[in-house]
Every structure is written in C-alpha cells, then in structure tokens.
Amino acid sequence: MKKIVITIANQLFEIKSKMEKFDYSKIERNVDRLFHELSQEGYEIVDPMGRKYVDTDISIDATINGDITRYSKVVKVLKPIIYREENGSSQLVQKGIVIVE
C-alpha cells in the first residue's frame, strides 16, 4: 500500500463532499473517473455518513457528541473508510474518522 494513494483518496473524498454542497457538476465526471481508477487498483472508498453507530465497528474512529442511544448515527465524515483488495480478501487500510450524534 502506498501512502500517496491513501492521500489521493482522502483528497478526492473531500472534493466530492464539497461538490455536493455547491454546484460543481461540470467536474463530477472527472472526480468519478478518479474514484473508478482507484477501484480498478483494488481500493474501495466507503462513505459511512448516516450509518447507525455501533461501538464494536472497528472500521471507524468516532468522536461522540452527546449520549449514545440506539438512534445514534454518523453525522459527519472527516475521512472515509478505505479498503484494499489483496489476494482475494479485503484489508482495512484506513479507518473512517467520524462524528456521531
């Protein structure tokens, strides 16, 4: 695993998140193409936004705002979850950094 690939994946995720807030539809195809290229190299970038929070989930590091309830979920993603497919198995290469409420 090369650190540069993880850095690129994180930056692409951040760009895509910002694109959704503003109207940058003209570059969406280009960003999607870059995600596709990472996928072709065996990387899977997972956005855990809205995911129900379970304290046993080892794929995320969470900062928790308030009390944990059965309704707690991810409300903000600072870094996505990144997996790499190697030898037929999926390896966690980066935990998602999230905020839970």
C-alpha positions as CSV (number, residue, x, y, z in Angstrom):
1,M,0.0,0.0,0.0
2,K,1.4,3.4,-1.0
3,K,0.7,6.4,1.3
4,I,0.2,8.6,-1.8
5,V,-2.8,6.5,-2.9
6,I,-4.4,7.0,0.5
7,T,-3.7,10.7,0.4
8,I,-5.2,11.0,-3.1
9,A,-8.3,9.0,-2.0
10,N,-8.8,11.3,1.1
11,Q,-8.5,14.4,-1.1
12,L,-10.9,13.1,-3.7
13,F,-13.4,12.2,-0.9
14,E,-13.2,15.8,0.4
15,I,-13.6,17.3,-3.0
16,K,-16.6,15.1,-3.7
17,S,-18.2,16.2,-0.4
18,K,-17.6,19.8,-1.2
19,M,-19.0,19.3,-4.7
20,E,-22.3,18.1,-3.2
21,K,-22.7,21.3,-1.2
22,F,-22.1,23.6,-4.2
23,D,-22.8,23.2,-7.9
24,Y,-19.7,21.7,-9.4
25,S,-21.5,19.3,-11.7
26,K,-19.1,20.1,-14.5
27,I,-16.2,18.3,-12.8
28,E,-18.2,15.5,-11.3
29,R,-17.5,13.1,-14.2
30,N,-13.7,13.7,-13.7
31,V,-13.9,13.0,-9.9
32,D,-16.0,9.9,-10.5
33,R,-13.4,8.7,-13.0
34,L,-10.6,9.1,-10.4
35,F,-12.6,7.1,-7.9
36,H,-13.1,4.5,-10.7
37,E,-9.4,4.3,-11.3
38,L,-8.7,3.8,-7.6
39,S,-11.3,1.0,-7.6
40,Q,-9.5,-0.6,-10.6
41,E,-6.4,-0.7,-8.4
42,G,-8.2,-2.6,-5.7
43,Y,-9.2,0.3,-3.4
44,E,-12.8,0.7,-2.1
45,I,-13.6,4.1,-0.5
46,V,-16.6,3.9,1.8
47,D,-18.6,6.9,3.0
48,P,-20.1,6.0,6.4
49,M,-22.4,9.1,6.5
50,G,-25.7,8.2,8.1
51,R,-24.6,4.8,9.2
52,K,-26.0,3.6,12.6
53,Y,-23.3,3.8,15.2
54,V,-22.3,0.5,16.8
55,D,-19.4,0.7,19.3
56,T,-18.0,-2.6,18.0
57,D,-17.4,-1.3,14.5
58,I,-13.7,-1.4,14.0
59,S,-13.8,0.4,10.7
60,I,-14.4,3.8,12.2
61,D,-12.9,6.1,14.9
62,A,-15.7,8.2,16.3
63,T,-16.0,11.4,18.3
64,I,-19.3,11.2,20.1
65,N,-21.4,14.3,20.7
66,G,-23.9,13.7,23.5
67,D,-25.2,10.4,24.8
68,I,-25.1,7.1,22.8
69,T,-28.6,5.8,22.1
70,R,-29.9,3.2,19.7
71,Y,-30.6,6.1,17.3
72,S,-27.0,7.4,17.3
73,K,-25.6,7.7,13.8
74,V,-22.7,9.2,11.9
75,V,-23.5,12.8,11.2
76,K,-20.1,14.0,9.7
77,V,-17.3,12.2,8.0
78,L,-13.8,13.7,8.2
79,K,-12.1,10.8,6.4
80,P,-13.7,7.9,4.6
81,I,-13.1,4.2,5.3
82,I,-10.6,2.7,2.8
83,Y,-10.2,-1.0,2.0
84,R,-7.8,-2.7,-0.4
85,E,-8.5,-5.9,-2.1
86,E,-5.4,-8.2,-1.9
87,N,-5.2,-11.9,-2.6
88,G,-8.9,-12.3,-2.6
89,S,-9.5,-10.6,0.8
90,S,-10.4,-7.1,1.7
91,Q,-7.9,-5.3,4.0
92,L,-8.8,-2.2,6.1
93,V,-6.1,0.3,5.2
94,Q,-7.7,3.4,6.8
95,K,-10.4,3.7,9.5
96,G,-13.1,6.3,8.9
97,I,-12.9,9.4,11.1
98,V,-16.4,10.4,12.0
99,I,-18.6,12.4,14.3
100,V,-21.6,10.6,15.9
101,E,-24.7,12.1,17.4
